[in-house]
Amino acid sequence: NSSDAGSSDAAADDQHEVVLDLLDDRDGSVTVGDLAETVALEQTDGSSLDVDLAGDVHENLVEEVLPELDDDDLLDFDGERGIVSTASESHVVARLLERVRQ
């Protein structure tokens, strides 16, 4: 179903933005667990944390979202340690320029 694919893409884009925004707000690094909880809360409009949803988000972050963002040089993902950190300054500038061009 193409509408499912569209909504799935939109959800992935939302997760990308939440992850990048959270890293922008924090100096240094964050654990994948913290990211998963934050993304899950965003998806429930900040009401209460759904543990099952947080688990699903964690799995999606580790398997898809974080490796994609790491490949695009938008962040650094250490899958073995479960740590996500901001990319180098040049990558942040490139990200901002890309947003302006859109």
C-alpha positions in Angstrom: 0.0 0.0 0.0 1.6 3.3 -1.1 0.0 5.3 1.7 1.6 3.0 4.2 5.0 3.6 2.6 4.4 7.3 2.6 3.5 7.4 6.2 6.5 5.1 7.0 8.8 7.5 5.2 7.3 10.5 7.1 7.8 8.7 10.4 11.4 7.9 9.5 11.9 11.6 8.5 10.4 12.6 11.9 12.8 10.3 13.7 15.7 11.7 11.8 14.7 15.2 12.8 14.1 14.4 16.5 17.5 12.6 16.7 19.4 15.5 15.0 17.5 18.1 17.1 18.3 16.3 20.3 22.0 16.1 19.4 21.9 19.8 18.7 20.4 20.5 22.1 23.0 18.4 24.0 26.7 18.9 24.1 28.7 15.8 23.3 26.9 12.5 23.1 23.8 10.7 24.1 22.9 7.0 24.5 20.7 5.2 22.1 18.3 4.4 25.0 17.9 8.1 25.7 17.2 8.8 22.1 14.7 6.0 21.9 12.8 7.3 24.9 12.8 10.9 23.5 11.6 9.8 20.0 8.9 7.6 21.6 7.7 10.5 23.7 7.6 12.7 20.6 5.4 10.1 18.8 2.9 10.1 21.7 2.9 13.9 22.0 4.9 13.8 25.2 2.2 12.0 27.2 3.4 8.9 28.9 6.2 6.6 27.8 5.0 3.4 26.1 7.7 0.8 26.8 6.8 -1.3 23.8 6.9 1.7 21.5 10.3 2.7 23.0 11.6 -0.8 22.3 10.4 -0.6 18.7 11.9 2.8 18.3 15.2 1.6 19.8 15.4 -1.3 17.3 14.6 1.1 14.4 17.2 3.6 15.5 19.9 1.0 15.8 19.1 -0.9 12.6 18.1 1.9 10.2 18.0 5.5 11.4 21.4 5.9 13.1 23.4 4.0 10.5 21.8 6.1 7.8 22.6 9.4 9.6 26.1 8.2 10.3 26.6 7.2 6.6 25.4 10.8 5.7 28.0 12.2 8.1 25.3 13.9 10.1 26.3 12.2 13.4 28.7 9.6 14.7 27.1 6.3 15.8 29.0 3.8 17.9 26.8 0.7 17.7 29.0 -1.3 20.0 28.8 1.2 22.8 25.3 2.4 22.1 26.5 6.0 21.9 25.5 8.7 19.4 27.5 11.9 19.2 27.5 15.0 17.1 29.4 15.0 13.8 32.4 17.2 13.2 31.8 21.0 12.7 32.1 20.7 8.9 29.3 18.1 8.7 27.0 20.3 10.8 27.7 23.3 8.5 26.9 21.0 5.5 23.7 19.9 7.1 22.6 23.5 7.7 23.5 24.6 4.2 21.4 21.7 2.8 18.4 22.7 4.9 18.7 26.3 3.6 18.9 25.1 0.0 15.6 23.1 0.4 
